[in-house]
Amino acid sequence: MAMDLRKLFQSDGAEETVCQELDFSGVELGGVKPFCAPVEAKARLKSFAGSVELELEARFTLAMPCDRCAAEVVREYRKEFFHVLVRELENGEDADELIPVPEEELDLERLVLEDVLLDMPGQFLCREDCKGLCPRCGKNWNEGPCGCYEPEVDPRLEVLRQLL
């Protein structure tokens, strides 16, 4: 959805709040569609000196498999983001800090998706001390040992084990 920002760019101190539910159910991440419910986005926009400050709050639930044991991990998140929107970048302005909106329209859905994806954790674990799966039989080691796996020690490293 494109938001018209003309009113905000034309007057100083103008404010607007927008609340939306965004459907990211079709977004795929690592072969999984993690968004199991709509993302609730609340955007607070405030004009200031020819620019627009955007405070964004996103609430969402992710369902991803654990990276070690493949158990489903469902977590709720509340993330806050801040952006400064400008009509165009001046010479020397940092494009990483400012978002140009030359047509004075903002695609809020695209911005929320981008912010959320860039802020996702690099690893999804069911718990911090997840032990993973046995590489031989596939048993989840969080449920107990399987008895079939003894780590093979490289004979070149056997000398080091004797030091312990």
N, C-alpha and C positions, 0 to 999 in steps of 0.2 A: 504494500500500500504506500503510495506516495503522499507525503505530508506537504501541504503548501505552507511555506515559511515566509511568504511576502510580508504579511502583517508584522511578523517579528523583526524582519530586517529593516522595515521602514520606521519603526518607533522604538525608542530606548525605554527599557524598563517593562516592556510588555511581557506577559507570562502566559503560558499555556500548559495544560497537563493532558496527556493522552494515555488511556489504558486500553490495552488490546490483548486478546488471546491469539497467539500465533501458532499455526499448525506446521510443525517440522517433522511430522510422522514419516514423510518420504525421504528425509535426509539419511544417507547411509554413511556409516563410519566404521571402517575396518570390516566390512561385510555384515554389519549389524545396523539395524535401525533403532538407535538408542532412545529417541524421544517417545516415551510411552503415554504422554499426556500433553495437552497444549502448553506452550510457554506463556506465562503471564508476564507481560511487559508493561512497565509504567514509565513514561517519559515525561520529564519536567523540563520545559524549554523556557529560557529567559533571554531576552535581547539585551545586549550590552555593547555599546560603542561600535555599532556596525557589524557585530557578530552575534551568534546565538550560542549560549551555553546549554548543553544537553546533559542532564543527569538521568541515567537510565538504570532501572532496577529490573532484573529478570529473575523469575522464580520458575523452576522447572524440575522435572524428575527424569533421571536417566536410568535405563536398564541395560547393563553391559555385562558380558561374561568376565569373570575374574581372569586376569592374564596368567595366573599360575595354575589354578585348578579348574577353570571353566565354569564354576558355579555362577549363577546369575547374581549380579550385584545391582540392587536398586537403591538409589540415593536421591535425596532431595537437595537442591541447591538454591541459594539466594545470592546473586552476584550483582555488584554495582559497578557501573562504568561511567566515565565522564568524557565528554568530547566538546570541542569548540568548533562550531560550524561557521564558515566564512563564504562569501560569494566567490572570491578568487584568492589565490595565493599571491602575495606581494613578493618582490625580489628579496631573497634571504630568509623568508619564512619557512619553517620546518614543516614539511608535508606529513611527518609522523605525528605531530602535535595537533594539526588542524585538519579538518575535513572540508574540502571545497564542495560547495553546492551551487554551481553556476546558474542553474535554472531555478534556484530558490525552492527546490523540491527535494525532500529527503525520503529515500526508501527505507523506512524504519525496520521492516521485516528483514531486509538484507543486512542492515547494520547490526541488529540484535543477533542474527545467526552468526555473523562474522565474529562478533565479540565473544559469544558463548563458545564457539568452536576454538578460538584462539586461547581461551582461558581454561579449556578442559584439562584435566590431569593427564600426565603422560602415561600413567599406568593405572589400571583399575584393579584393585585387589579386594577380595571379600573381607580380609582383615590384614593388618600389617604383617603378622607373623605367619601368613599362609605358607604351607609347606609344599604345595603343588601336587603333582601326580607322579606316580611311579613310571619311569620310562619303559619298563618291561610289561607290566600288567595293566597300567592305567588307573590303579586304585588311588583314591584321594587320600593323601597322607594326613590330612586334617582329621580324618576319621580313625586313624591308627595305622600302624605299620602293616605292610603286606607280607613281609617275610621273604619275598623273592628277589629283592634287590640288595646286592652288596656292591658298593662302589668299587670299580676296578681301579687299582693304583698303578700308575705308570711306573714300571720298574726303575726308571731313571730317578724317580722321586722317592723311592723306598728309603734311601739314606736320610732324607729329611724327616720321614715319619719316625724313624728310630731316635731322632733327637727329642721328640715330644715325649 
